[in-house]
Amino acid sequence: MRKICAVLMMFVLSACAPVRPLVAQTDQPSAGPVIMKLSFEGRIDSDSVNAAIRLMNQAKAAGADLLVIEINSGGGEVDAGFRWSRAIETYKLPIICVVEGEADSMAAYVLMSCPSRLMTKRSNIMIHAPSLSGDFYGQAKDFRDLSRQLEVATLAMAEHFAKHMGQPMALIMAHMNDGDWWMEWTEALTVRAVDGIVDSPEAVVDALRNGQTPSIQTLP
């Protein structure tokens, strides 16, 4: 069996490590908008994405006006990331995603699907081409097919990044073909991987719950 993965090599050996719980926070003042926060920390896979989507649906059913998703992930499985991205894009409530730590590989892909993307200065984002993992066997034509599968997946992911970042495909493909594209907050703002910089996810939630506009740093 083989899977396409977009994950940092350092995480391959710990792919089965437990994912930290996702928490939907509902405590807030009785007056004002209902803001809920979902914290995602760990690997993107079928189980963690199922949990994330379930909590997103619970927040909507509970009457949330807006959902804040905190992301700290080194990446994971492409299929699972595709499914979570689609769930975010079709969600019926406003969503703000805040990177607190890292949004690398497939986590960066998911981040792009968020209508509002923020990060803290202590965080990083990383984009690269997907890779294959699993047991490989077959004839030369089978490996040619695998190579083509990776090429197509890379193009599809590059289209997603180019669309949401407002960057030309040539730039995205150049970085993806060159290896890992690491971004700290200034570069992430410059290439529009994020919309702004905040002190913390909690600061965003607190401001929104009090009916205030969060303090967001952007480029001059």
Secondary structure in CASP SS format (residue, H / E / C, confidence):
PFRMAT SS
TARGET T0000
AUTHOR 0000-0000-0000
METHOD secondary structure of the structure
MODEL  1
M C 1.00
R E 1.00
K E 1.00
I E 1.00
C E 1.00
A E 1.00
V E 1.00
L C 1.00
M H 1.00
M H 1.00
F H 1.00
V H 1.00
L H 1.00
S H 1.00
A C 1.00
C C 1.00
A C 1.00
P C 1.00
V C 1.00
R C 1.00
P C 1.00
L C 1.00
V C 1.00
A E 1.00
Q E 1.00
T C 1.00
D C 1.00
Q C 1.00
P C 1.00
S C 1.00
A C 1.00
G C 1.00
P C 1.00
V C 1.00
I E 1.00
M E 1.00
K E 1.00
L E 1.00
S E 1.00
F E 1.00
E E 1.00
G C 1.00
R C 1.00
I E 1.00
D C 1.00
S H 1.00
D H 1.00
S H 1.00
V H 1.00
N H 1.00
A H 1.00
A H 1.00
I H 1.00
R H 1.00
L H 1.00
M H 1.00
N H 1.00
Q H 1.00
A H 1.00
K H 1.00
A H 1.00
A C 1.00
G C 1.00
A C 1.00
D C 1.00
L E 1.00
L E 1.00
V E 1.00
I E 1.00
E E 1.00
I E 1.00
N E 1.00
S E 1.00
G C 1.00
G E 1.00
G E 1.00
E E 1.00
V H 1.00
D H 1.00
A H 1.00
G H 1.00
F H 1.00
R H 1.00
W H 1.00
S H 1.00
R H 1.00
A H 1.00
I H 1.00
E H 1.00
T C 1.00
Y C 1.00
K C 1.00
L C 1.00
P C 1.00
I E 1.00
I E 1.00
C E 1.00
V E 1.00
V E 1.00
E E 1.00
G E 1.00
E E 1.00
A E 1.00
D E 1.00
S C 1.00
M H 1.00
A H 1.00
A H 1.00
Y H 1.00
V H 1.00
L H 1.00
M H 1.00
S C 1.00
C C 1.00
P C 1.00
S E 1.00
R E 1.00
L E 1.00
M E 1.00
T C 1.00
K C 1.00
R C 1.00
S C 1.00
N E 1.00
I E 1.00
M E 1.00
I E 1.00
H C 1.00
A C 1.00
P C 1.00
S E 1.00
L E 1.00
S E 1.00
G E 1.00
D C 1.00
F C 1.00
Y C 1.00
G C 1.00
Q C 1.00
A H 1.00
K H 1.00
D H 1.00
F H 1.00
R H 1.00
D H 1.00
L H 1.00
S H 1.00
R H 1.00
Q H 1.00
L H 1.00
E H 1.00
V H 1.00
A H 1.00
T H 1.00
L H 1.00
A H 1.00
M H 1.00
A H 1.00
E H 1.00
H H 1.00
F H 1.00
A H 1.00
K H 1.00
H H 1.00
M H 1.00
G C 1.00
Q C 1.00
P C 1.00
M H 1.00
A H 1.00
L H 1.00
I H 1.00
M H 1.00
A H 1.00
H H 1.00
M H 1.00
N H 1.00
D H 1.00
G C 1.00
D C 1.00
W E 1.00
W E 1.00
M E 1.00
E C 1.00
W H 1.00
T H 1.00
E H 1.00
A H 1.00
L H 1.00
T H 1.00
V C 1.00
R C 1.00
A C 1.00
V C 1.00
D C 1.00
G E 1.00
I E 1.00
V C 1.00
D C 1.00
S C 1.00
P H 1.00
E H 1.00
A H 1.00
V H 1.00
V H 1.00
D H 1.00
A H 1.00
L H 1.00
R H 1.00
N C 1.00
G C 1.00
Q C 1.00
T C 1.00
P C 1.00
S C 1.00
I C 1.00
Q E 1.00
T C 1.00
L C 1.00
P C 1.00
END
